Amino acid sequence: MNMIAVDRGHPLLSDLVSSLNKLAILPSDFEGKTKMKGWIAILSKMGVADELTKQRVQQLLFYLESSYNSFMAALPSSGS
């Protein structure tokens, strides 16, 4: 993810949260929703041209991967 500027990351995270909210299989307190909403709040407090530090990018990527893994685990299995 080379997009560390707020003006590039904010719309992507907003779209992600919007998509997650549309999925009835996910509870309202689903980790991915809460973590990404938190990141949207962080980005909203920053200036449009501001950029995330390397540490913040690493933290965001960690939460994205963790949320993805939780999402995959929440999907119903087709084998049963």
Backbone hydrogen bonds, N-H to C=O, Kabsch-Sander energy under -0.5 kcal/mol:
donor,donor_aa,acceptor,acceptor_aa,energy
4,I,2,N,-1.3
6,V,50,D,-2.6
7,D,48,V,-1.6
8,R,5,A,-1.4
9,G,5,A,-2.3
10,H,6,V,-2.5
12,L,8,R,-0.8
13,L,9,G,-2.4
14,S,10,H,-2.5
15,D,11,P,-2.3
16,L,12,L,-2.1
17,V,13,L,-2.6
18,S,14,S,-2.3
19,S,15,D,-2.3
20,L,16,L,-2.5
21,N,17,V,-2.5
22,K,18,S,-0.9
22,K,19,S,-0.6
23,L,20,L,-1.2
24,A,22,K,-0.8
26,L,23,L,-1.4
30,F,27,P,-1.8
33,K,30,F,-0.7
34,T,30,F,-2.1
35,K,31,E,-2.8
36,M,32,G,-2.0
37,K,33,K,-2.4
38,G,34,T,-1.8
39,W,35,K,-1.8
40,I,36,M,-2.3
41,A,37,K,-2.0
42,I,38,G,-2.0
43,L,39,W,-2.7
44,S,40,I,-2.3
45,K,41,A,-1.1
45,K,42,I,-0.7
46,M,43,L,-1.0
50,D,47,G,-1.1
52,L,4,I,-2.5
57,V,53,T,-2.6
58,Q,54,K,-2.3
59,Q,55,Q,-2.3
60,L,56,R,-2.8
61,L,57,V,-2.7
62,F,58,Q,-2.0
63,Y,59,Q,-2.2
64,L,60,L,-2.5
65,E,61,L,-2.4
66,S,62,F,-2.6
67,S,63,Y,-2.6
68,Y,64,L,-2.4
69,N,65,E,-2.4
70,S,66,S,-2.1
71,F,67,S,-2.5
72,M,68,Y,-2.7
73,A,69,N,-1.9
74,A,70,S,-1.4
75,L,71,F,-0.9
75,L,72,M,-0.6
